[in-house]
Amino acid sequence: MIDVEDVKKDFPVLENRDIIYLDNAATTFTPLPVTRALMEYYNKFGTSVHRGIYQLANQTTEKFEGSRAKVADFIGANSSREIVFTRNSTEALNLLAYSFHLWAEKKGEILVTQMDHHSNILSWRIMTSGSPKFQLKQVSVKSSGRLDLKDFKKKLSSDTAVVALPGISNVVGAVNPIKQVIKLSHEVDALVVLDGAQWLPHRPFDLTDYDVDFLAFSAHKMLGPTGLGVLYGREGLLRQMPPPFGGGEMVRTVTEHEIKWNDIPQKFEAGTPPIAQVIAFGAALEYLDNLGMQEISDHVDSLTGKTISRLSKMPGTEIYGPGENKPRGGLVSFNVEGVHPHDLAAALDSLDNIAIRAGLHCAQPLHQAMGLNATARVSFYIYNNMAEIDEFIHALREAKEILGVQDER
């Protein structure tokens, strides 16, 4: 069990503001051990990495690469060489798509899904746009927002080069059948790219259980600093891929007529990396490990289940995604009849300092497939508790009345 009141003491923003924060699927708050690690870099180290031969630079490099090793351990990678640091999940997916465009010689079909975040859809769409070699196909979702496995099997073929999809939908919270997708994809020699941005913060993930070829996720959704993402790739694949960016550190030799790339992962990390953010992310992973990922998953699941139960009893409220007994990520999207989600979010904020997300959540194709113009979304993390769910429901009733929607009780 997570002691929420004890956890909250590590988050100054929650002491300094009277707020119920239910927008964790977008960005989580940052605890003191992480901000301390961030400032420790600037106050005690402050140098670049890999390039200096003096003691302070070597110490900085050790801390930096120590965080890379922590990331590898956190996801069960075989080696820290398989961990590439990027600015966010979006850059990780773009890096992968662009590099694949330069590297791939055979096959031409890329499968994404209607439930994908724009960062995944657009990365591959830009790569395939106007290309005679590649074609983008989109796997449908059901009316519930869940992946249509029949359509996936229909579109998967020997011409499929890449299957890219989210582990968990950032709109409806549907947990995709990743193991089945991986098995079917590998049977036709297609690579599997997993967007883990909504999975990694909330539940255990181990590459020995989920045999993906590539994985992308962001630090800022799991207590870490902004401006940092991770791309995991199988070592053999990363060695084959050309780097999409040129600059310092990513080359071994440069002459007038020849370039030799650096070894992985450095060949994908051009220029001075986000050193402070990487070191601080190591502290975030330690914090999560100390709480226990299974304990975090159980805690978030309980908050999610209670929210669905309470919302389902509220007249005029439609909840999207899997039902109460289906696997779901730590978020709930819904609409209140007669109220635009933006108005609802503004009312909750002004009335009770409750922060929720409203809009398309960077997932327009899914909203279009479900016939929705926008949705309201609440999402949970380690510093939320059951009392906050009660306050949210109470405030929602108040907001409905103020916005002219009578709630039958």
C-alpha positions in Angstrom: 0.0 0.0 0.0 1.2 3.5 -0.9 1.1 6.0 2.0 -0.2 9.0 -0.1 0.1 11.5 2.7 3.7 10.5 3.3 4.4 10.7 -0.5 2.8 14.1 -0.8 5.5 15.5 1.5 8.0 15.0 -1.3 6.2 17.3 -3.7 6.5 21.0 -2.8 4.0 22.0 -5.5 1.3 20.2 -3.5 2.3 22.1 -0.3 2.4 25.4 -2.0 -0.8 25.1 -3.9 -4.3 24.1 -2.9 -4.9 21.8 -5.9 -6.3 18.4 -6.8 -4.1 17.5 -9.8 -5.8 14.9 -12.1 -3.8 15.5 -15.3 -1.0 13.1 -14.7 -1.3 11.4 -18.1 0.1 14.7 -19.5 2.8 15.4 -17.0 3.5 14.3 -13.4 4.9 16.5 -10.6 8.5 16.1 -9.6 9.6 15.0 -6.1 12.3 16.5 -4.0 14.9 13.7 -4.6 14.7 14.4 -8.3 15.0 18.2 -8.1 17.9 17.7 -5.6 19.6 15.5 -8.1 19.0 18.1 -10.8 20.5 20.9 -8.8 23.4 18.7 -7.6 24.6 18.4 -11.1 24.7 22.2 -11.5 26.1 22.8 -8.0 28.7 20.0 -7.7 29.5 18.9 -11.3 28.4 21.2 -14.1 30.8 19.8 -16.8 30.1 18.0 -20.1 30.3 14.2 -20.4 32.5 11.8 -22.3 35.0 14.4 -23.7 37.0 15.6 -20.7 40.0 13.7 -19.3 40.1 15.6 -16.0 38.6 14.2 -12.8 35.4 16.3 -12.6 34.4 15.4 -16.1 35.0 11.8 -15.4 32.8 12.0 -12.3 30.0 13.6 -14.3 30.3 11.0 -17.0 30.0 8.2 -14.4 26.8 9.7 -13.0 25.4 10.2 -16.4 26.1 6.7 -17.6 25.0 5.4 -14.2 21.5 6.8 -15.0 21.6 5.1 -18.4 22.3 1.8 -16.6 19.3 2.4 -14.2 17.0 2.9 -17.2 18.3 -0.3 -18.7 17.6 -2.2 -15.4 14.2 -0.6 -15.0 13.0 -2.0 -18.3 15.0 -5.2 -18.4 17.3 -4.3 -21.3 20.3 -6.6 -22.0 22.7 -3.6 -22.0 22.8 0.1 -21.4 24.1 0.3 -25.0 20.4 -0.2 -26.0 19.3 3.0 -24.3 19.3 6.2 -26.4 18.4 9.5 -24.7 16.2 11.9 -26.6 14.2 15.0 -25.7 10.9 13.1 -25.3 8.9 10.2 -26.6 8.0 12.2 -29.7 11.7 12.7 -30.7 12.4 9.1 -30.0 9.7 8.0 -32.4 10.7 10.6 -35.0 14.3 9.5 -34.7 13.3 5.9 -35.3 11.1 6.6 -38.3 13.6 8.8 -40.0 16.5 6.4 -39.4 14.3 3.5 -40.6 13.6 5.4 -43.8 17.3 5.6 -44.5 18.1 2.1 -43.4 15.3 -0.2 -44.5 15.9 -1.9 -47.9 13.0 -4.3 -48.1 9.2 -4.2 -47.5 7.2 -1.1 -47.5 4.1 -1.2 -45.2 4.0 0.5 -41.8 1.0 -0.3 -39.5 -0.1 2.2 -36.9 -3.5 2.4 -35.2 -6.4 4.8 -34.9 -5.7 5.1 -31.2 -2.2 6.3 -31.6 -0.9 9.6 -30.2 -0.1 12.0 -32.9 3.6 11.6 -32.2 3.5 8.1 -33.5 1.1 8.6 -36.4 2.8 11.7 -37.7 6.4 10.3 -37.3 5.5 7.5 -39.7 3.2 9.6 -41.9 6.0 12.1 -42.6 8.4 9.2 -43.3 6.0 7.6 -45.8 4.6 10.7 -47.4 5.4 10.9 -51.1 7.6 7.8 -50.8 7.3 5.2 -53.5 8.9 2.7 -51.2 6.7 2.9 -48.1 3.0 2.9 -47.4 1.2 3.8 -44.1 -1.8 1.7 -43.0 -4.0 2.4 -40.0 -5.6 -0.4 -37.9 -9.1 0.4 -36.8 -10.5 0.5 -33.3 -13.8 -0.7 -32.0 -16.6 1.6 -30.9 -15.3 1.2 -27.3 -11.9 2.6 -28.4 -10.2 -0.8 -28.1 -8.0 -2.2 -30.8 -9.7 -4.2 -33.5 -7.6 -7.4 -33.6 -9.5 -8.7 -36.6 -8.6 -5.7 -38.6 -5.0 -5.9 -37.4 -4.7 -9.5 -38.5 -6.3 -8.6 -41.9 -3.8 -5.8 -42.5 -0.8 -7.5 -41.2 1.1 -9.3 -44.0 4.4 -10.4 -45.3 4.8 -6.9 -46.7 4.6 -5.3 -43.2 7.9 -3.9 -42.1 6.9 -2.1 -38.9 4.0 -2.3 -36.4 3.9 0.8 -34.2 1.3 1.2 -31.5 0.7 2.4 -27.9 0.8 0.0 -25.0 -2.0 2.0 -23.4 -4.3 4.5 -25.1 -3.8 8.0 -23.8 -7.6 8.7 -24.4 -9.6 5.7 -23.4 -7.0 3.9 -21.3 -7.4 0.6 -23.3 -4.5 -1.8 -22.6 -3.5 -3.3 -25.9 -2.8 -7.1 -26.3 0.9 -6.4 -26.8 2.1 -10.0 -26.4 -0.3 -11.2 -29.1 0.6 -8.3 -31.4 4.3 -9.0 -30.9 3.9 -12.7 -31.7 1.8 -12.1 -34.8 4.1 -9.4 -36.1 7.3 -11.4 -35.6 5.8 -14.3 -37.5 5.9 -12.1 -40.6 9.3 -10.6 -39.6 7.8 -7.2 -38.8 9.5 -5.0 -36.2 7.4 -3.9 -33.3 7.6 -0.3 -32.0 5.9 0.3 -28.6 4.9 3.7 -27.4 5.2 3.2 -23.7 4.5 6.7 -22.6 1.3 5.7 -20.7 2.5 2.3 -19.6 5.9 2.8 -18.1 4.8 5.3 -15.3 2.0 3.1 -13.9 2.8 -0.6 -14.2 5.7 -3.1 -14.4 7.4 -3.5 -17.7 10.1 -6.0 -18.5 11.5 -6.7 -22.0 11.8 -10.4 -21.1 8.0 -10.4 -21.0 7.4 -8.0 -23.8 9.7 -8.9 -26.7 9.4 -5.6 -28.5 12.1 -4.3 -30.9 11.8 -0.7 -29.9 10.3 1.2 -27.0 9.8 4.9 -26.5 8.8 6.7 -23.3 9.2 10.1 -21.5 10.7 11.1 -18.2 8.2 13.8 -17.4 5.3 11.4 -17.2 7.1 9.3 -14.5 8.3 11.9 -11.9 11.3 12.9 -14.0 12.3 16.2 -15.5 11.0 17.6 -18.7 13.1 17.6 -21.9 14.1 14.0 -21.7 12.9 10.8 -23.4 14.2 7.3 -24.0 14.4 5.2 -27.1 15.2 1.5 -26.4 16.3 -0.6 -29.4 17.7 -4.0 -29.8 21.5 -3.7 -29.9 21.8 -5.4 -33.3 19.2 -3.1 -34.8 20.7 0.0 -33.4 24.0 -0.9 -34.9 22.5 -1.2 -38.4 20.6 2.1 -38.2 22.2 5.3 -39.4 22.0 8.4 -37.2 19.5 11.1 -38.2 21.4 14.0 -36.6 25.0 15.1 -37.1 27.3 16.9 -34.6 29.7 16.4 -31.9 30.3 13.1 -30.0 28.3 11.0 -32.5 31.3 10.5 -34.8 34.5 8.6 -34.3 36.4 10.0 -37.4 35.7 12.9 -39.7 37.8 13.6 -42.7 37.2 15.4 -46.0 36.1 12.1 -47.6 35.1 9.8 -44.8 32.9 9.7 -41.7 32.9 6.9 -39.2 30.1 6.9 -36.7 30.6 6.4 -33.0 29.4 3.3 -31.3 25.9 3.0 -29.9 24.2 4.7 -28.2 26.4 7.8 -28.7 26.0 7.8 -32.5 22.3 8.8 -31.9 23.1 11.5 -29.3 24.6 14.4 -31.3 25.9 17.3 -29.3 25.8 18.0 -25.6 23.1 15.8 -24.1 20.6 16.8 -21.4 23.1 15.9 -18.6 21.2 17.3 -15.6 17.9 15.7 -16.8 19.5 12.3 -17.3 21.1 12.3 -13.9 17.8 13.5 -12.3 15.9 10.8 -14.1 18.1 8.2 -12.4 16.8 9.6 -9.1 13.2 9.4 -10.4 13.6 5.7 -11.2 15.1 5.0 -7.8 12.0 6.7 -6.3 9.6 4.6 -8.3 11.6 1.4 -7.5 11.4 2.2 -3.8 7.6 2.5 -4.0 7.3 -0.6 -6.1 5.8 -0.6 -9.6 3.2 -3.2 -8.7 2.2 -1.1 -5.7 1.9 1.9 -8.0 -0.2 -0.1 -10.4 -2.5 -1.3 -7.7 -2.9 2.2 -6.3 -3.7 3.8 -9.6 -6.0 0.9 -10.6 -8.0 1.5 -7.4 -8.4 5.2 -8.1 -9.4 4.5 -11.7 -12.0 1.9 -10.7 -13.6 4.2 -8.1 -13.8 7.0 -10.6 -15.5 4.8 -13.2 -17.9 3.5 -10.6 -18.8 7.0 -9.4 -19.1 8.5 -12.9 -21.2 5.6 -14.1 -23.9 6.6 -11.5 -24.0 10.2 -12.6 -26.9 10.8 -15.1 -25.9 12.3 -18.5 -22.3 11.1 -18.2 -20.8 8.9 -20.8 -17.5 7.1 -20.1 -15.3 5.9 -22.9 -13.0 2.9 -23.1 -13.0 -0.5 -21.4 -15.6 -1.4 -18.8 -15.0 -1.9 -15.1 -13.7 -5.4 -15.5 -11.4 -4.8 -18.4 -7.7 -3.8 -18.2 -7.4 -0.1 -18.2 -4.6 2.4 -17.7 -4.7 5.1 -15.0 -7.1 7.5 -16.8 -10.8 8.0 -17.5 -12.2 10.0 -20.4 -15.8 11.1 -20.3 -18.3 13.6 -21.5 -21.2 15.3 -19.7 -24.3 15.7 -21.9 -24.9 19.3 -22.8 -21.5 20.6 -21.6 -18.3 21.1 -23.7 -15.3 19.5 -22.0 -13.4 22.8 -22.1 -16.2 24.5 -20.2 -16.3 21.7 -17.7 -12.5 21.8 -17.1 -12.6 25.6 -16.7 -15.5 25.3 -14.2 -13.7 22.6 -12.1 -10.6 24.8 -12.0 -12.3 28.0 -11.0 -14.7 26.4 -8.5 -12.5 23.9 -6.7 -8.9 24.1 -8.1 -9.3 20.7 -9.7 -7.0 20.3 -12.7 -8.3 17.9 -15.5 -7.5 17.7 -19.2 -10.0 18.6 -21.9 -9.8 18.4 -25.7 -8.5 15.9 -28.3 -5.4 14.8 -26.3 -3.2 14.7 -29.4 -5.3 11.8 -30.7 -7.7 13.2 -33.4 -8.1 10.0 -35.4 -9.4 8.1 -32.3 -11.9 10.9 -31.5 -13.0 10.9 -35.2 -13.4 7.1 -35.2 -15.6 7.3 -32.0 -17.6 10.2 -33.4 -16.4 12.7 -30.7 -15.4 16.3 -30.9 -13.5 16.3 -27.6 -13.4 14.6 -24.2 -12.7 15.4 -20.6 -10.0 13.3 -19.0 -8.9 12.6 -15.5 -5.7 10.7 -14.7 -4.1 9.6 -11.5 -0.7 9.0 -9.8 1.0 8.2 -6.5 0.0 11.5 -4.8 -3.7 11.1 -5.5 -6.1 9.5 -3.0 -9.7 8.4 -2.7 -10.8 11.6 -0.9 -9.7 13.5 -4.0 -12.0 11.3 -6.1 -14.9 12.2 -3.8 -14.1 15.9 -4.1 -13.8 15.6 -7.9 -17.3 14.0 -8.1 -18.8 16.6 -5.8 -17.2 19.4 -7.8 -18.4 17.9 -11.0 -22.0 18.0 -9.7 -21.5 21.7 -8.8 -20.0 22.5 -12.2 -23.0 20.9 -14.0 -25.4 23.0 -12.1 -23.6 26.2 -12.7 -23.3 25.3 -16.4 -27.1 24.8 -16.5 -27.2 21.0 -16.5 -29.5 19.6 -13.7 -28.3 16.4 -12.1 -31.1 14.0 -11.1 -30.4 12.6 -7.7 
